[in-house]
């Protein structure tokens, strides 16, 4: 039985076996030594903390939020808010993480912070029941719908193979800084939903992607759309029945975050946390072949933080 199959089949087992699975997966990312002190990091992986503390520690080691957000800039924060489920089901990004990112943006001098997603379930219920809308507003963000075509504008994808054009949400086109905040989870069509897959929530015509080689379209879009920062939420991870999930038995607790500027490398690290080889996720392999980034983590300076 393959490692990933074992993890999925036993995700709802006892607490002891779940704990063993979690640290077995995380060891693939956290086992290597950190680079020498004083070097800049391509990626930060942090574990064993609450979402806010992990983000604070991770972003500090990347030079602070001021390295990404300058005074007076506008910021769009794009979580996964696609599903009308509660936080424990882990179908959507952790709302505490989203709130802390917004707070850090304002602390860095952001003039405005926007939050949106093009949801799959009814958007008002997704926004409310995920707890992302109330917590984002509490932090001072403006929460915008992604479920109206009037917010999208056509763009061309010059380097796309299957995807040559798309309609992209105006916030992605008009704001100064784009922070991509996906949750790591299983996905029935894409194998995994992480940072690259989360970009499907910024485009309008995503049915085309599903009908024209989904993995290639995901890779194609990353040649055009490059977030300034990717923050992967792996606090709770849906191991099966994604992207929506069936119950809390689909979920294990990892208490992990990954921060990286390169979206391919971010997804590669998250795939390892999940228990997958990045080369086995077609869109990761395709994007790497297209020169968007590397899935070879040995080539990166990674700061591994255990709280």
C-alpha positions in Angstrom: 0.0 0.0 0.0 1.3 3.4 -0.9 2.0 5.9 1.9 -0.6 8.4 0.7 -3.2 5.6 0.5 -2.4 4.5 4.0 -2.9 8.1 5.3 -6.2 8.5 3.6 -7.6 5.1 4.7 -6.6 5.7 8.4 -7.5 9.4 8.7 -10.4 8.7 11.0 -8.5 6.3 13.2 -7.6 6.7 16.9 -5.8 9.7 18.2 -2.6 7.8 18.7 -2.4 6.6 15.1 -3.4 10.1 13.8 -0.5 11.6 15.8 1.9 9.1 14.2 0.7 9.9 10.8 1.0 13.7 11.3 4.6 13.6 12.5 5.5 11.0 9.8 4.4 13.5 7.1 5.9 16.5 8.7 9.2 14.8 9.1 9.6 14.8 5.3 9.7 18.6 5.4 11.2 19.3 8.9 13.9 16.6 9.1 16.5 18.6 7.2 18.7 21.2 8.9 18.2 24.9 8.5 20.6 27.0 6.4 23.3 29.0 8.2 22.0 31.9 10.2 22.0 35.3 8.4 21.0 33.9 5.0 17.8 34.9 3.4 15.0 32.3 3.1 13.1 31.1 0.1 10.6 29.5 2.3 9.6 29.2 6.0 7.8 26.1 7.4 6.5 26.3 10.9 4.7 23.8 13.1 3.2 23.2 16.6 1.6 26.6 17.1 -1.7 28.4 16.7 -2.3 30.1 13.4 -1.6 33.6 14.5 1.7 32.8 16.3 2.9 30.6 13.5 2.3 33.4 11.0 4.0 36.0 13.2 7.1 33.8 13.6 7.2 32.9 9.9 6.8 36.3 8.5 9.3 37.7 11.0 11.9 35.4 9.6 11.2 36.6 6.1 11.9 40.2 7.0 8.5 41.1 8.4 5.3 42.0 6.5 7.1 45.3 5.6 9.2 43.2 3.1 6.0 42.6 1.1 3.6 45.5 2.0 4.8 49.1 1.8 3.1 52.2 3.4 0.1 53.3 1.4 -0.2 50.2 -0.7 -3.4 48.3 -1.3 -3.5 44.5 -0.6 -5.8 41.7 -1.7 -5.8 38.6 0.6 -7.3 35.6 -1.2 -8.3 32.7 1.1 -10.2 29.6 0.1 -13.8 30.5 1.1 -15.4 28.1 -1.4 -17.7 26.0 0.9 -20.6 26.5 3.3 -19.0 24.5 6.1 -17.7 25.2 9.6 -14.1 25.7 10.5 -13.5 22.2 11.9 -14.3 20.7 8.5 -11.2 22.3 7.0 -12.7 23.0 3.6 -11.8 26.7 3.9 -8.8 28.7 5.1 -8.5 29.1 8.9 -10.2 32.5 9.7 -7.7 33.2 12.5 -4.9 33.1 10.0 -6.7 35.4 7.6 -7.4 37.9 10.4 -3.7 37.9 11.5 -2.5 38.5 7.9 -4.8 41.4 7.6 -3.6 42.9 10.9 0.0 42.5 9.8 -0.7 44.2 6.5 -2.2 47.2 8.3 0.7 47.2 10.8 3.0 47.5 7.8 1.1 50.6 6.5 -1.4 49.2 4.0 -4.0 51.7 3.0 -6.6 49.1 2.2 -6.9 45.3 2.5 -9.5 43.4 0.5 -10.7 39.8 1.0 -12.6 37.8 -1.6 -13.2 34.4 -3.2 -15.4 33.1 -6.0 -17.2 30.5 -4.0 -18.8 27.2 -5.0 -21.6 27.2 -2.5 -23.8 30.3 -1.9 -21.3 33.0 -1.3 -23.0 34.8 1.7 -23.2 31.5 3.6 -19.7 30.6 2.8 -18.4 34.0 3.9 -20.4 33.8 7.2 -20.1 30.2 8.2 -16.4 30.0 7.4 -16.0 32.8 9.9 -13.7 34.6 7.5 -16.0 37.5 6.8 -16.7 38.5 10.4 -13.0 38.1 11.4 -11.7 39.9 8.3 -14.0 42.8 9.0 -13.0 42.8 12.6 -9.4 43.3 11.4 -10.5 46.2 9.2 -10.6 44.5 5.8 -13.1 45.2 3.1 -14.9 41.9 2.1 -15.9 41.7 -1.5 -17.9 39.1 -3.4 -16.3 37.2 -6.2 -19.6 35.8 -7.5 -20.5 38.4 -10.0 -19.1 38.5 -13.6 -19.1 42.3 -13.5 -15.9 42.2 -11.3 -13.9 40.3 -13.9 -11.8 41.6 -16.8 -10.4 39.6 -19.7 -6.6 39.0 -19.9 -4.4 37.0 -22.2 -2.1 34.2 -21.0 0.9 34.4 -23.5 2.7 31.4 -22.2 -0.3 29.2 -21.7 -0.6 25.8 -23.4 -4.3 25.0 -22.9 -5.3 28.3 -21.3 -4.8 31.3 -23.5 -7.1 33.8 -21.9 -9.2 34.2 -18.8 -11.4 36.7 -16.9 -9.6 37.8 -13.8 -11.1 39.6 -10.7 -10.4 43.3 -10.7 -8.8 43.1 -7.3 -6.0 40.9 -8.6 -5.4 43.4 -11.4 -5.7 46.6 -9.5 -4.2 46.2 -6.0 -0.5 46.6 -5.3 0.1 43.4 -3.3 -1.5 39.9 -3.7 -1.3 37.5 -0.8 -2.5 34.0 -1.6 -3.8 32.1 1.4 -5.0 28.5 0.5 -5.7 25.6 2.8 -4.0 22.3 2.1 -6.5 19.6 1.4 -7.4 16.6 -0.8 -9.2 17.4 -4.1 -11.0 14.8 -6.2 -10.1 16.3 -9.6 -6.7 18.0 -8.9 -5.4 15.5 -6.4 -4.5 18.3 -4.0 -5.9 21.8 -3.5 -3.2 24.2 -2.4 -1.8 27.6 -3.6 -1.9 27.0 -7.4 -5.4 25.5 -7.3 -6.5 28.4 -5.0 -6.0 30.7 -8.0 -9.1 29.2 -9.6 -11.0 31.5 -7.2 -9.8 34.6 -8.9 -11.0 33.7 -12.4 -14.6 33.6 -13.7 -14.6 31.0 -16.5 -13.3 28.0 -14.5 -15.5 25.5 -16.2 -13.2 25.8 -19.2 -10.3 24.6 -17.0 -12.2 21.4 -16.0 -13.0 20.6 -19.7 -9.6 21.4 -21.1 -6.9 19.5 -19.0 -7.4 20.9 -15.5 -3.8 20.3 -14.5 -2.4 22.1 -17.5 -4.7 25.1 -17.1 -3.7 25.4 -13.4 0.0 25.4 -14.5 -0.7 27.8 -17.4 -2.4 30.4 -15.2 0.7 30.5 -12.9 2.7 31.8 -15.8 0.5 34.9 -15.7 -0.7 35.3 -12.1 2.2 35.3 -9.5 1.2 36.1 -5.9 3.7 38.2 -3.9 3.4 35.8 -1.0 1.8 32.4 -0.6 0.7 31.4 2.9 -0.4 27.8 3.1 -2.7 26.9 6.0 -2.1 23.3 7.2 -3.5 23.7 10.7 -6.2 21.2 9.9 -5.9 19.1 6.8 -8.7 17.3 4.9 -7.2 14.0 3.9 -10.1 12.6 1.9 -13.4 13.6 0.2 -12.1 17.0 -0.9 -12.7 19.6 -1.8 -15.8 20.0 0.3 -15.4 17.0 2.7 -18.1 14.9 4.3 -17.4 15.2 8.1 -14.7 16.0 10.6 -13.5 12.4 10.3 -11.9 13.5 7.0 -9.6 15.9 8.9 -6.3 15.5 10.8 -4.6 18.3 12.8 -1.1 19.2 11.6 -0.7 22.7 13.1 1.6 23.7 10.3 2.1 26.7 7.9 4.3 27.2 4.9 5.3 30.7 3.6 7.0 31.1 0.2 7.2 33.7 -2.5 7.3 31.0 -5.3 4.0 29.3 -5.7 5.4 26.0 -7.2 7.8 25.5 -4.3 5.1 26.3 -1.8 2.9 23.6 -3.3 5.7 21.2 -3.4 6.4 21.6 0.3 2.7 21.3 1.1 2.4 18.1 -1.0 5.2 16.6 1.1 3.3 17.5 4.3 0.3 15.8 2.9 2.3 12.7 2.2 2.6 13.0 -1.6 5.6 13.3 -3.9 5.3 16.7 -5.7 6.3 15.1 -9.0 3.1 13.0 -8.7 0.9 16.0 -8.7 0.6 16.9 -12.5 0.1 20.6 -12.2 3.1 21.0 -9.9 5.3 19.0 -12.4 3.9 21.0 -15.4 4.5 24.4 -13.8 8.0 23.4 -12.9 8.6 22.3 -16.5 7.3 25.6 -17.7 9.8 27.4 -15.5 7.4 28.9 -13.0 9.4 27.5 -10.1 11.0 24.3 -8.7 9.6 21.4 -6.8 13.1 20.4 -5.7 13.2 21.6 -2.1 16.9 20.7 -1.8 17.6 23.8 -4.0 15.9 26.2 -1.5 16.9 27.9 1.7 14.2 26.8 4.1 13.8 28.0 7.6 12.2 25.2 9.6 10.6 26.4 12.9 9.3 24.1 15.6 7.4 26.0 18.3 
